Amino acid sequence: MSEAAIRNSIRRFRFEHDEMTQEELGRRVGCTRQTIIALEQGKYLPSLELALRIARTFGVPVEDVFEYRTADDSN
């Protein structure tokens, strides 16, 4: 079985949206700044609902923010 990882682009999207702070994103999506920090560091996987709220905040599909990759992926 290959190892899998979910990566995210939250930090990039925050900076593309007027350098939104972690605190502001957390407030908008209904979680704490600490949760946003853990997400950005890859130490926490969001619930489906939180992932959708984050994507909606940035106005993009969830696949633009979160990416599922396996060791078998070539990129």
C-alpha positions in Angstrom: 0.0 0.0 0.0 1.4 3.4 -1.0 1.7 6.3 1.5 -0.7 9.2 0.9 -0.7 12.8 1.9 -3.1 15.7 1.7 -1.4 18.9 1.0 -3.0 22.4 1.0 -2.4 25.8 -0.4 -4.1 27.8 2.4 -1.1 30.0 3.0 -0.8 30.9 -0.7 -4.5 31.7 -0.9 -4.4 33.9 2.2 -1.6 36.0 0.7 -3.4 36.2 -2.6 -6.5 37.5 -0.8 -5.0 40.8 0.6 -2.6 39.0 2.9 -5.5 37.6 5.0 -4.4 36.7 8.5 -4.8 33.3 10.0 -7.0 34.9 12.6 -9.3 36.4 9.9 -9.5 33.1 8.0 -10.4 31.3 11.2 -13.1 33.8 12.0 -14.6 33.5 8.6 -14.7 29.7 8.6 -15.6 29.2 12.2 -12.4 27.8 13.7 -9.4 29.1 15.7 -6.2 30.6 14.5 -4.4 27.6 16.0 -6.4 25.3 13.7 -5.4 27.3 10.7 -1.8 27.1 11.8 -2.0 23.3 12.2 -3.7 23.0 8.8 -1.0 25.1 7.0 1.8 23.0 8.7 0.1 19.8 7.6 -0.4 18.7 11.2 -4.2 18.5 11.0 -6.6 17.3 8.4 -9.9 19.3 8.2 -13.3 17.9 8.2 -15.1 18.0 4.9 -17.2 20.8 6.1 -14.2 22.9 7.1 -12.4 22.2 3.9 -15.5 23.4 1.9 -15.8 26.5 4.1 -12.2 27.4 3.4 -12.5 26.9 -0.3 -15.7 28.9 -0.4 -14.0 31.7 1.5 -11.4 31.9 -1.3 -14.1 31.5 -4.0 -12.4 28.4 -5.5 -13.2 24.6 -5.7 -12.0 22.5 -2.8 -9.5 20.8 -5.1 -7.7 24.1 -5.7 -7.0 24.4 -1.9 -6.5 20.7 -1.0 -4.6 18.1 -3.0 -4.5 14.3 -2.4 -1.2 12.8 -3.4 0.2 9.3 -3.2 3.8 8.1 -3.5 2.8 6.7 -6.9 1.9 10.2 -8.2 4.6 11.4 -10.7 4.6 15.1 -9.6 
